[in-house]
Amino acid sequence: MSRTAPKSKRTRSKPRRDASKEVSVPLPPPTPKRFYGHGIPGVDPASLAGKLIVVEGADGSGRSTQIARLVSWLEGEGHPIVQVGLKRSTLVSPELEQAKKGNILSRTTLSLFYATDFADQLENVILPALKAGFMVLADRYIYTLMARDLVRGMDLKWLKNLYGIALEPDAVFYLQVSPEILVQRNFMKNQALDYWESGMDLGLSRDMFESFKLYQARIIEKFQLLQKTYRFTIVNGDRSAEEINRELRARIGKILLRGKQD
């Protein structure tokens, strides 16, 4: 009597995971990066996958409020954030803050102090973060520094060369606020006006309130001049914080989707 071979056991294969259906945090598409000038030696802009978003504006423009709201929104959307700003370099910021207290810095010394602060953060914070795919939010960038220096009589060509190391941001928003509103906001917040933000070193007026308004009006003029070269977005900062935030979120949202600024 012949014996039939036992039936082989059939194992039920597990269904394959469809990678296309897995939930993941949407990443903004990469965009070509470039430096304004000679850049940082040894850094390939093509390797910088993250986004650099800059918010500019004078003290009292609502800049810090907007950045805080943007950070909360972007982190809530799953984007890792790194923040930078003026006088945050571990290399020179304490010395810069101390030097400003004496109110005796020359325009060139003040300019180079801030340029060093910026260069240190660019090389050691901004570029590494962008290379790692982070979004970098800058609480002011080279444009404020250039506007301040131009008001103090520095040469534009010299400044463009000095900041040729700077990376071109994916977007720059300048919150333009009238000097009359700025002086009210600053005094209400601090009960005083800052010597340098009032342009007292320029001898515009012996009255600090008047000097502040004259100085900030000149800063606005220089920002409008720089906008023609650097093509950043001027935002009406005289509106409410909610209105400004809606505009910034809408503009940044387009950048994250399309990888470019309208």
Beta strands, then each sheet from edge to edge (+ up, - down):
strand 1: 51-56
strand 2: 81-85
strand 3: 135-139
strand 4: 171-176
strand 5: 233-236
sheet 1: 2+ 3+ 1+ 4+ 5+
end
